[in-house]
Amino acid sequence: MACERLHTDGPQDQKHPQRSCGDCFGYMAPTGIRAFGFFKKPADLNMTQLRPESISQNPIFHFFLIIKQMKFSKNIILKFLPAIALLFACTYHVDAQKGEFGLRLMPTFSAFELQTSSGGKVKGEVTLGFGIGELLGFNFSEHIGVQGEVIYSSVSQKYKEQNVERRVNLRYLNIPLLLSLNTGKTKLVNLNIVGGPQIGISAGSNLSRPVAITRPQSRTIRKERRYRALLTARASISVSTPRALFVWAWDTVGS
């Protein structure tokens, strides 16, 4: 596995050392979480799945609240659009027979360790980022299906080195292709397990340092794109009734 730390250039913004170029960006270490949820909902809305993911040694959690099996009605969508927008992290699925389509909006919380050019370590503060994505799935039966996803996420990190504040911005594109196994897709209780390969792409990064309030200084710390093959897996149990949904979910991503 590549270096798990992000290298910076010290307080003088000197030339990026060659030893920190290439594979210096850690990516998707294994992690897992258990989540319990009990959500009030109307009969037309079926919420499922709280999903975390991780980037680098310290987790970056992408919180998903997936909304599926929504009846594609204009009145229903207009009625619940403000509530959905306030959730910040949401995905809704439109089911058409055996096909599924979903859109996601998700916040990301990041905090990772950086290594300076002099060999020192700097810990950053937890900061809020964002992620968007879409998924397309097809169910061969009640028990087997496939789904592909495209997820774009942007994470940033503030840190101080020798009383100089800097910000690191990272952008990623994840493309997983997953096999979905269900005990019963339309049943009251469904155990869902998905797993498969995933391609992770670095979509860009930069390091910025404010010189003045109105004149920030920014520099790209890596120009070339990096590709990484990963394995991802996710498990969830959902109990759906006309009024509520109980969810237990666990997710892991590794390389």
N, C-alpha and C positions, 0 to 999 in steps of 0.2 A: 504494500500500500504506500502511496506517496506521502510526503511530508504533511503532517497534520496542522502545521502552523502557517500563519501568514507573516511574511517578512516585510519589514518597512525599512526606510532608509536613514533613520536618525534625524536629529533636529535640523540639519542643514540642507535637507532634501538633495543629498548627493546622488550620483548616478547609481541606479539600482544594481547591486552586485549580482554577478552572473550565478553565484551559488544559490541565490534565492529565486532565479527565474525557472521556468519550466513547470515542475510539478510541486511548487511551493504551496498551492492552494489545497488544503485538506477538504475532503468531500464525502459526505454521507457515511459517517460512522454508525454502527448499529445502535439502536435505541428502542425502547418500548415503553408503553404507558397503558394503564388501565383507566377507563373512564366510565362513570356511571351518570346517567341522565334520566330525568323524568320530565317530560315536556307536555304541557297542555296544548291541545291542537284541535281544530275542527275535523270533521270526518273526511274532508277532501284532502287534508294535508297529512303527509306521513313523513315524519322526520326520522332520520337514521344516522348513525355513525359520526363519531368524533375522532378525527384522525391526526396524530402527530407525526412529524418527520424530523430528521436531524441533519445538520450540516456541520462538519468539523468535529473536534473532540467534544466540545460542549454542545448540548442539543439546541437546535433552533426549531421550535415547535410551530408547525403549521396547523392551526386549528380549523377543522372543517366541520360544518354542520350541514349534512346532506339532506336535501328535501327531495323525495322521490314520490312517484305514483300520484302526481298532481294532475287533476283533470284539467285539460287544456281549455279553460274557459276564460274569456276576456274579463267577465265580471269578477271571477275569483282572483285572477292575477291583479286587477286594479285594486281589489279590496285589501289584499295582503302585501302589496308592493311596498308600502311604507314600513311595515313591520319587518319584512325581509331585508330591506335596506339597513335597518337599525341593527340587525344581527351581525353585520360586517362580514362574518364568515359563513357563507352559505353556498349551497349548490342545489339546483332543482333539476329534476329529471322529468322529461316528457316521455311517457311510455306509449309506444305504438305497436301493439301486439308483442312481438318478441324483441323489438329494438328499444334502446334506451339512449337518451341524449341528455347531457348535463352541462351546466355552466357553474363556475366557482369564483367566489371572491373571498379571500382569506388574509387575515393579518399574520405577520411573522414576528416573533420576538427573538432577538439574537444577542448573544454575548459570547465572544470567543477570545482566546489568548493570542497575542501577537509577539513575534520575536524581532528585535531590532537588529540592525547590521552589526552592532557591537556584541551581539550574543545575549543581551538582556531580554527579560520577559516583561510584557505590559499587559495588564488585564483591562478590557474595555467595559463600558457600561451597557446595561441592557437597553436596547433601542427597538423601536417598532418599525417594521417594514410592511410589505404587502406582497400578495401573490394572486395571480389570476390563472384560470385554466378551463379546460373543457374535456369532456369524456364522451366516448361513443361506444356503446356496448350492444351485444347481440346474444340472446339466450336461445340455445339449441333446444332446451327443455326446462323443466322446473328445477333441474339440479345442475346443469352445466351451461356455461356461457363464456364469452370472451369480452374484454373491454380494453380499449386503448385510451390513453390520456396524454394531454399536452399541458404542462404546468410551467408558467413563467413566474419567477419570484425574484424580488429585489430586497437585499438585506444591507444594512449599514451599521457601522460601529464607530462610536466616538471613543477616543482615548487620549491620554496626556503623556508626553515624554519630555522630561526636563522642562516642565511648565509650558510646553507648547501643545496646544490642542489640535488634533487632527481627526479626520473622518475617512473611513474606508468604506467604499461602496462596491458591492458585489452583485452580479446579476447572473441567474442560472435559468436554464431551460431543461426540463426533465420530460422524457418521452417514454413512459412505461407501456408494455404490452402484457396484459395479465390474463391468466386463466381464472375463471370464477366458478367456485363450487358452492352449491346451496343445498340445504336440507329440504327447502321448499320455498321457491321464490315468492309465491303469493300466499303462503301460509301465515297463520297467526304468529307462530314462532319460527324464525329462520336463522340458521347458523350459516354465515357467509365467510368463505376463505378465498382470498385471491393471492396470486403470486406469479412471478415471471421476471423476465429481464427488463432492464431500464437503461436508457442512454442518458447520461448527464452531460450537459454542454455548458461551459462557461460563456456567457453572452457578453462579457465585458467587466471591467473593474477600473477603479481610479482611486487615487489618494489625494485628498484636498487639505489645505491648511489656510486658515484665514489670515491674510496679511493685514487687512483693515476691514472694518465693518462692511464697507461698500465695495471692497476689492479682494474677493477670495482667490486663492491660488489653487489650481487643480491640475493634476498630472495623471496620465494613464500609467498604471504600473504593470500592465500586461496587455499587449496588443493582440497576440495570436490567441485563437480559440483553442480550448482544451476539451477533449472528449473522454468520457469515462464510462465503462460498462459496469452496471450494478445489478444486484438482485434485490427485489423488493417483495414484501409479503404483508398481508393485512388480514386480520380476523375480526369478526363482529357478530354479536348475537342481538337480535331485535325482537321485542315482543310488542306487537301493534294491536291497539284497540281503537274504536272510534274516537276516544277522547285522549288517549295518552300513549306514549311510547317509552319503553325502558331499553336502554342500550348499554352493552358492555363491548368495548373495542380495544384492540391491541394492534400495534403497527411496528414494523421494523424495516430498516433500510440498511444494506451493507454492500461492501465492494469485494 
